[in-house]
Amino acid sequence: MKRIIVVLALAAGLFGCQNEKRDKSVASTEEIRIAEMADTVATEKIVKTADIRFRVKDVQQTKENLSKRIKAEGGTIAEFSTESIIQETQKVKLSADSLKEITAYRTEGYLVAKVPSERLDDFTNTIAKMALFVDRQSMKLDDQSLMYLANKLKADNREDAVSRINKLATKKSPNVETSLLIKDDYVDKKIQNLLIDSRVKYSTITLNFYQDNTIKTMTIANDNVYDYKPGFANRLWLSITNGWTIFKEIILGIANLWMLIIVGLALFFIIRYFVTKDKKARDLATKNWANNNQS
């Protein structure tokens, strides 16, 4: 019995050592694979971005020159816009129906372009030569090598996991849904690396450029209504004429109320009659009272 236990113990120890060696071997193989992939990726995935703000003589002309230069470098324009910002506006009267509008404005341009990364330095130097004055210039290098390596390793692991699951899965097995989720994540990692490759190959440069304040004059219609009114003499005569018209309208309005006028006059005379009669009665009473007192 003791011999059997000793034999089993020795067998377990030997099997454990073999498993440990196998795990170490797998781990070392994985480390070697990661190291080899890191050597091939680490120095290749540098994302460059640049930002420049500068003053130019003419915004529109600069935009056209930049477009030609970007195409010559093998790049593309991703976004472009211009804006005129009014600083001050004044209107000077030229005649009764026209004004001279004087406007001071500032024109600014905004351009985002993608150029080959190996040409970015030369392209920024070209822009600096085109500018009258450079306000700001910056460049940023973002190392995406480790992120790229991580995505690649995860994608390989997911591909291997999907192949193993597919070997064991059946149509009714829940592993099918798990396999689909892993495949979607695998696709996401691939897309992320494709985006990194695109950003590494083509650098993004943002350009903000502007020109000095510009003065522009133009003749416009007079929008002040008062200036279109007739002269004083004409307006005085029109006012007199209009007054006579209003007076006639008042007379006509009163004529339309003739019945009310008659009723009003009748009420006036009736009230006057009773007031006069009452006054006479009081005078007579006062006179009789005075005569009685004297007698």
Secondary structure, DSSP 4 states (H G I P E B T S, - for coil): -HHHHHHHHHHHHHHHHHHHHHHHHHHHHHHHHHHHHHHHHTTT-EEEEEEEEEEES-HHHHHHHHHHHHHHTT-EEEEEEEEEEEEEEEEEEEETTEEEEEEEEEEEEEEEEEEEGGGHHHHHHHHHHH-SEEEEEEEEEEE-HHHHHHHHHHHHHHHHHHHHHHHH--TT-THHHHHHHHHHHHHHHHHHHHHHHHHHHEEEEEEEEEE--EEEEEEEE---GGGGSPPHHHHHHHHHHHHHHHHHHHHHHHHTTHHHHHHHHHHHHHHHHHHHHHHHHHHHHHHHHHHHHH-
